[in-house]
């Protein structure tokens, strides 16, 4: 149910980067664990965490590489 809600929210807002920023802030504040972030948003959330100097909060996550 949570995943469906998140997908609907992303579609309604229409801006995945803003959702990634919101989720990154929740991870930083300890309100959400990185493993709870939807897979489609993990690269963006990881980027925001890394840019904020707290990339370690993503654990052992390795972002996909562009080929």
HUHULIN-V268421 format. One record per residue. N is the residue number from 0. RES is the residue in three letters. SS is DSSP state (H for helix, E for strand, - for the rest). PSI is psi in whole degrees, 0 to 359 (* if undefined). BURIAL is 1 if it has 24 or more other C-alpha atoms within 12 Angstrom, else 0. Layout:
n=<N | N>
res=<RES | RES>
ss=<SS | SS>
psi=<PSI | PSI>
burial=<BURIAL | BURIAL>
This chain:
n=<0 | 1 | 2 | 3 | 4 | 5 | 6 | 7 | 8 | 9 | 10 | 11 | 12 | 13 | 14 | 15 | 16 | 17 | 18 | 19 | 20 | 21 | 22 | 23 | 24 | 25 | 26 | 27 | 28 | 29 | 30 | 31 | 32 | 33 | 34 | 35 | 36 | 37 | 38 | 39 | 40 | 41 | 42 | 43 | 44 | 45 | 46 | 47 | 48 | 49 | 50 | 51 | 52 | 53 | 54 | 55 | 56 | 57 | 58 | 59 | 60 | 61 | 62 | 63 | 64 | 65 | 66>
res=<UNK | UNK | UNK | UNK | UNK | UNK | UNK | UNK | UNK | UNK | UNK | UNK | UNK | UNK | UNK | UNK | UNK | UNK | UNK | UNK | UNK | UNK | UNK | UNK | UNK | UNK | UNK | UNK | UNK | UNK | UNK | UNK | UNK | UNK | UNK | UNK | UNK | UNK | UNK | UNK | UNK | UNK | UNK | UNK | UNK | UNK | UNK | UNK | UNK | UNK | UNK | UNK | UNK | UNK | UNK | UNK | UNK | UNK | UNK | UNK | UNK | UNK | UNK | UNK | UNK | UNK | UNK>
ss=<- | H | H | H | H | H | H | H | H | H | H | H | H | - | - | H | H | H | H | H | H | H | H | H | H | H | H | H | H | - | - | - | - | H | H | H | - | - | H | H | H | H | H | H | H | H | H | H | H | H | H | - | - | - | H | H | H | H | - | - | - | - | - | - | - | - | ->
psi=<319 | 319 | 319 | 315 | 317 | 316 | 319 | 317 | 317 | 317 | 320 | 317 | 320 | 5 | 100 | 329 | 321 | 322 | 319 | 319 | 316 | 313 | 324 | 317 | 321 | 323 | 316 | 320 | 352 | 13 | 336 | 140 | 147 | 325 | 349 | 349 | 134 | 141 | 325 | 338 | 350 | 317 | 318 | 319 | 317 | 318 | 317 | 320 | 315 | 316 | 333 | 358 | 15 | 38 | 337 | 340 | 345 | 2 | 228 | 20 | 135 | 116 | 150 | 147 | 142 | 132 | *>
burial=<0 | 0 | 0 | 0 | 0 | 0 | 0 | 0 | 0 | 0 | 0 | 0 | 0 | 0 | 0 | 1 | 0 | 0 | 1 | 1 | 1 | 1 | 1 | 1 | 1 | 0 | 1 | 1 | 0 | 0 | 0 | 0 | 0 | 1 | 0 | 0 | 1 | 1 | 0 | 0 | 1 | 1 | 1 | 1 | 1 | 1 | 1 | 1 | 1 | 1 | 0 | 0 | 0 | 0 | 1 | 0 | 1 | 1 | 0 | 0 | 0 | 0 | 0 | 0 | 0 | 0 | 0>
